[in-house]
Amino acid sequence: MKGKRVLVTGGAGFIGSSLAHELATDNDVVVIDDLYSGGTENIDTLINKEKVSFIQGSILDLELLEKTLNGVDYVFHQAAIPSVPRSVINPLSTNEVNITGTLNVLIASRDNKVRKVIYASSSSVYGDTPELPKREDMTPNPQSPYAVTKLVGEYYCRVFNQQFVLPTICLRYFNVYGPRQNPNTEYAAVIPSFISRVLRNECPIIYGDGNQTRDFTYIQDVVHANILAAESKSTGVFNVGSGCSVTINELAKAVISSLSSNVSLMHESPRAGDVVHSLADITLARSFGYEPQFNLEEGLCETIGGFINAS
């Protein structure tokens, strides 16, 4: 993608900032973020070099979105309250940001004749349906308020595509990880949490027996998928994963081994809303050119290196 004006909502967060860094090479990039969970340190170098325009604001502010989207070609909608456990504790705030905020983004995109909206959805919409791998034609079975909000966002994208001729594409992310992912919250994703604890010579905490499986997707593969999805004529819902799964116990041992540590595993009670098994069928995403470039070993190496360099 070159020579376009693009908006990244949530562009100071982990995934959004990674997109902003990639897009800023050849495009005019605007980032909007309320800094609820993101941080300007993720895009400071881009702001200082005037490669992105940063707006501190909320996707709940429809008037701000209408102004910001004037002249924008593509919207990469990453802004959300992302945590399953947080959504169980406070479903109302998750609902407001993830559903009303997404509706605002779609309304402003329609009004400003945006070429396409690329929406960050989640594999959590599948829930605990037993069949693996997860395919886009499976009936969703969300197990948490967060998963419900992501599914509603998909439905809104479909409606705006059908009723208002606003091209939309929804990418169901499977456990994204990589450098710049924040390990310092109680809702931290598992890989940054494991890495940060092992670096402090602490045991990684596993919720449940650790035999649950996940499909971990390296951040650069997710960035690549977003750009391919934007440039394609495809609309609808697509899985974005690695197409491979690993148990949480195996993941923890891989992190410990990579850091040449001898800490042991620590198990605690399962968390409400967490699914047991997850694995992506990425056949549909391959139709617009997506192909993972990083396996788990390579992605962990890059991620651990990023954490060590940032410390």
Sequence and secondary structure as in RCSB ss.txt:
>XXXX:A:sequence
MKGKRVLVTGGAGFIGSSLAHELATDNDVVVIDDLYSGGTENIDTLINKEKVSFIQGSILDLELLEKTLNGVDYV
FHQAAIPSVPRSVINPLSTNEVNITGTLNVLIASRDNKVRKVIYASSSSVYGDTPELPKREDMTPNPQSPYAVTK
LVGEYYCRVFNQQFVLPTICLRYFNVYGPRQNPNTEYAAVIPSFISRVLRNECPIIYGDGNQTRDFTYIQDVVHA
NILAAESKSTGVFNVGSGCSVTINELAKAVISSLSSNVSLMHESPRAGDVVHSLADITLARSFGYEPQFNLEEGL
CETIGGFINAS
>XXXX:A:secstr
  S EEEEETTTSHHHHHHHHHHTTTSEEEEEE  SS  GGGTHHHHHTTSEEEEE  TT HHHHHHHTTT SEE
EE  S   HHHHHH HHHHHIIIIIHHHHHHHHHHHTT SEEEEEEEGGGGTT S SSB TTS     SHHHHHH
HHHHHHHHHHHHHS   EEEEEE SEE TT    STT  HHHHHHHHHHTT   EEESSS  EE  EEHHHHHHH
HHHHHHSS  EEEEES S  EEHHHHHHHHHHHTT     EEE   TT  S   B  HHHHTTT      HHHHH
HHHHHHHHHH 
